[in-house]
Amino acid sequence: MNEKIVGTLLVVAMCMVCIAPVVAQETPFVINGYVSYANGTACDDPSVNVTNTNTSESWPAKNYSTSNYYRLVLANGTDLNASETLKFEVTSLDGGQSKIVEFKVTQDEVNAGGRFGYNITLSVQGQQMWYFSTDTVTGPTWDGATYNISMTKGVEGGDNKITLAKGERVWIYADQVAESNVSFPVGIWNVSYWVKATNSGDSTKQITTRLQGINATGEKLSLSPYAQGHYNIKSPQNLEEVTESLNPTETFTIPEGGRFAIEVLWADGATGNLEIHCNPSGKHASDVTSPSSDPGYPIPELPTILLFGVGLLVIVGYVELRRKRRE
């Protein structure tokens, strides 16, 4: 009898173990990379602070006084989960250069154990960075583009792509319209994005990159395009990076309600399509960096407005003084 009872209890215990809820095990999520100054040189001993914007929890990354390397180990399932967003606040040791950037954690990264080689290049004061996306634009757009999509300031998108057939063009607009007239002094706009020509016969076919501007009704502005560059495909059917330093020759103004955009035009004589990748795995995100002379788009910062006002007063005073002298 006792043996039967003991046997029954063992069977019940085994059943309970089988149906007990499985507790998910924590796995490490490693983030590492190198921090560089805006000119590309190493930024030793950077401050790197990471925040999960979904939970507001923050962690300082480990760095080294003799190196520009940083490393942070988080726990998947506790510190973060797939689809949550991490915000990086990175500052040089002297505080002279900094950058804030965000990215969304993907399931592939969770499965791989982290995001490795996430290198960050700092910005000098005034520079701003926008990241390519495939999001639909809301607001004014130019009706001459094949596709109109947006780029987001400071926030990296996912590994999405847009595909252009031969002769097609995409306009990638700043995600915010100008809140007042914003004048850009002369300065270099750095554009870096990833492409793949799908046909093996499209070696040397040309991609044209232009800096454009529209007004509040979507009309192209009179001086637009302000600058352009050309790139010839080198390795069809493989990812390759297009880098352009677009250098307008004179000041231009984006009027209130308008916006600037990057145009990408694929060669009319191409055989296959051109894929533009926003954030390919293992690469940096496709982006646009405004010059250090950026007055603070979408609205000029107060010092810029004050300087502009002072300049107008000086001109008015000079004109009035000359008028009085003539009298």
Disulfide bonds with the S-S distance in Angstrom:
none
